């Protein structure tokens, strides 16, 4: 249990340090890319729903 806590603490500190050092990417942010992919998949799977929402 103690080893897991230490590993979590090291991971959090490393993530914080890397984020402070590198910051967010200017292009192709992972979260934005996931949102675009999810939107494209939704449009492909539910094209009738999109037309219905746009029409009113």
Buried (B, 14 or more C-beta within 10 A) or exposed (E): EEEEEEEEEEEEEEEEEEEEEEEEEEEEEEEEEEEEEEEEEEEEEEEEEEEEEEEE
